[in-house]
């Protein structure tokens, strides 16, 4: 995978490509998803203070689980772990966010949003159209990333999970099924 990041969170730093590879020979490890109504989804997650083999395994499992479920993002509480970790892939390769926070946002976008923890249901949610966030990578090094459109929406959605918030609490109007076509 390949991601573009700003090293050390510096605005004047040039973005550079960082390559990371999951061991393709290992078996996939799919974690059990937690669904709306599970109290863990409404709890605030704890910061990650060091990269351990268990945290690394969790991140790899989260990526496997997200891809297996055809999602674009997954947060640790969605697999029952109260740690500030999420993964996102909107089609440009996966991002791993450890202890993320939004440092800037602007604009507005309104559109349908879904969640692996609320399967089959979608609702109209308004989010920022531009988001700048900082986080730690898998080497526990700080980085800053900017996103618009779907990537900005995904960052907001997944970061909300880390604070015990679900998109269903922000839906404008009613939830609707994905399979309804008229």
C-alpha positions as CSV (number, residue, x, y, z in Angstrom):
1,X,0.0,0.0,0.0
2,X,1.1,3.6,-0.5
3,X,-0.1,6.6,1.3
4,X,0.9,10.3,1.1
5,X,1.5,12.0,4.4
6,X,3.1,15.1,5.9
7,X,5.8,13.9,8.2
8,X,5.9,15.2,11.8
9,X,2.7,17.2,11.2
10,X,4.6,20.1,9.6
11,X,2.6,22.3,7.3
12,X,5.7,23.4,5.4
13,X,6.9,19.8,5.0
14,X,6.7,18.2,1.6
15,X,4.4,15.2,1.5
16,X,6.2,11.9,0.7
17,X,5.1,8.5,-0.1
18,X,5.4,5.8,2.6
19,X,5.2,2.2,1.6
20,X,3.9,-0.5,4.0
21,X,3.1,-4.1,3.2
22,X,1.0,-6.6,5.0
23,X,2.4,-10.0,5.0
24,X,0.4,-11.6,2.2
25,X,1.3,-15.1,3.3
26,X,-0.4,-14.9,6.6
27,X,-4.0,-16.1,6.9
28,X,-6.6,-13.4,7.2
29,X,-8.0,-12.8,10.6
30,X,-11.5,-11.5,10.6
31,X,-12.8,-10.0,13.9
32,X,-16.4,-10.1,15.0
33,X,-18.2,-6.9,14.3
34,X,-20.2,-5.2,17.1
35,X,-23.6,-3.8,16.1
36,X,-25.8,-0.9,17.2
37,X,-27.1,-1.5,20.7
38,X,-23.8,-3.0,21.9
39,X,-22.7,-0.7,24.8
40,X,-19.0,-0.7,23.7
41,X,-20.0,1.4,20.7
42,X,-21.0,4.3,23.0
43,X,-17.8,4.4,25.0
44,X,-14.8,6.7,24.7
45,X,-11.7,4.9,23.6
46,X,-8.3,5.1,25.3
47,X,-5.1,6.5,23.6
48,X,-2.5,4.1,22.3
49,X,0.8,4.8,24.1
50,X,3.1,2.3,22.4
51,X,3.1,-0.1,19.4
52,X,3.0,-3.6,20.7
53,X,2.6,-6.9,18.8
54,X,-1.0,-7.1,20.0
55,X,-1.8,-3.6,18.6
56,X,-0.1,-4.4,15.3
57,X,-2.1,-7.6,15.1
58,X,-5.3,-5.7,15.9
59,X,-4.6,-3.2,13.1
60,X,-3.9,-6.0,10.6
61,X,-7.1,-7.8,11.7
62,X,-9.1,-4.5,11.4
63,X,-7.9,-4.1,7.8
64,X,-8.8,-7.7,7.0
65,X,-12.2,-7.3,8.6
66,X,-12.9,-4.0,6.8
67,X,-12.1,-5.5,3.4
68,X,-14.0,-8.7,4.1
69,X,-17.1,-6.6,5.0
70,X,-16.7,-4.4,2.0
71,X,-16.3,-1.3,4.1
72,X,-14.4,1.9,3.6
73,X,-13.5,2.4,7.3
74,X,-13.4,0.6,10.6
75,X,-12.7,1.8,14.2
76,X,-11.4,-0.4,17.0
77,X,-14.6,-0.3,19.1
78,X,-16.4,-1.9,16.1
79,X,-14.4,-5.0,16.8
80,X,-14.8,-4.7,20.6
81,X,-11.5,-2.9,21.4
82,X,-11.6,0.5,23.2
83,X,-8.4,2.0,21.7
84,X,-8.1,5.1,19.5
85,X,-7.3,3.3,16.3
86,X,-9.1,3.3,12.9
87,X,-8.4,2.3,9.4
88,X,-9.8,3.8,6.2
89,X,-9.5,2.9,2.5
90,X,-11.6,4.9,0.0
91,X,-9.9,3.3,-2.9
92,X,-6.4,4.8,-2.7
93,X,-4.8,2.3,-0.3
94,X,-5.4,2.0,3.4
95,X,-4.7,4.6,6.0
96,X,-4.0,3.7,9.6
97,X,-4.8,6.3,12.2
98,X,-3.7,6.0,15.8
99,X,-4.9,8.6,18.3
100,X,-6.3,10.8,15.5
101,X,-7.8,14.2,15.8
102,X,-9.2,16.7,13.4
103,X,-7.3,20.0,13.5
104,X,-9.1,21.8,10.7
105,X,-12.3,21.4,8.8
106,X,-14.4,23.5,6.4
107,X,-17.2,23.4,3.9
108,X,-20.2,21.2,4.1
109,X,-21.4,18.0,2.3
110,X,-24.7,16.3,2.9
111,X,-25.3,12.7,1.7
112,X,-26.1,9.2,2.6
113,X,-23.9,7.4,5.1
114,X,-23.8,3.8,6.3
115,X,-21.9,1.9,8.9
116,X,-20.7,-1.7,9.3
117,X,-22.1,-1.6,12.8
118,X,-25.6,-0.7,11.4
119,X,-25.8,-3.1,8.4
120,X,-28.1,-2.4,5.5
121,X,-29.3,1.0,6.7
122,X,-28.3,4.4,5.4
123,X,-29.2,8.0,6.5
124,X,-28.5,11.5,5.3
125,X,-25.7,13.1,7.4
126,X,-24.0,16.5,7.0
127,X,-20.2,16.5,7.4
128,X,-17.4,18.9,6.6
129,X,-16.3,18.7,3.0
130,X,-12.6,19.3,3.9
131,X,-10.8,17.8,6.9
132,X,-7.2,18.0,8.0
133,X,-6.2,15.5,10.7
134,X,-3.2,14.5,12.6
135,X,-2.5,11.0,14.0
136,X,0.3,8.5,14.6
137,X,1.2,5.8,12.1
138,X,2.1,2.2,12.8
139,X,5.7,3.3,13.7
140,X,4.1,5.7,16.2
141,X,5.4,8.7,14.1
142,X,3.1,11.7,13.8
143,X,1.6,12.6,10.4
144,X,-0.9,15.0,9.0
145,X,-3.3,14.2,6.2
146,X,-5.9,16.2,4.3
147,X,-9.0,14.9,2.6
148,X,-12.1,16.1,0.8
149,X,-15.4,14.4,-0.2
150,X,-15.6,10.7,0.8
151,X,-12.3,10.7,2.6
152,X,-13.3,13.7,4.7
153,X,-16.6,12.0,5.5
154,X,-14.9,8.7,6.4
155,X,-12.4,10.4,8.7
156,X,-15.2,12.2,10.6
157,X,-17.3,9.0,10.8
158,X,-14.5,6.8,12.0
159,X,-13.1,9.4,14.5
160,X,-16.6,9.7,15.9
161,X,-16.6,6.0,16.7
162,X,-13.6,6.6,18.9
163,X,-15.7,9.0,21.0
164,X,-18.7,6.7,21.3
165,X,-20.7,8.4,18.6
166,X,-22.7,6.7,15.8
167,X,-23.8,8.3,12.6
168,X,-27.4,7.3,13.4
169,X,-27.5,10.0,16.0
170,X,-26.8,12.7,13.4
171,X,-29.1,11.5,10.6
172,X,-31.4,14.1,9.1
173,X,-34.7,12.4,8.7
174,X,-35.2,8.6,8.7
175,X,-32.9,5.7,8.1
176,X,-33.6,3.7,4.9
177,X,-32.6,0.3,3.6
178,X,-29.9,0.1,1.0
179,X,-31.8,-2.4,-1.1
180,X,-34.8,-0.2,-1.7
181,X,-34.9,0.9,-5.4
182,X,-37.9,2.6,-7.0
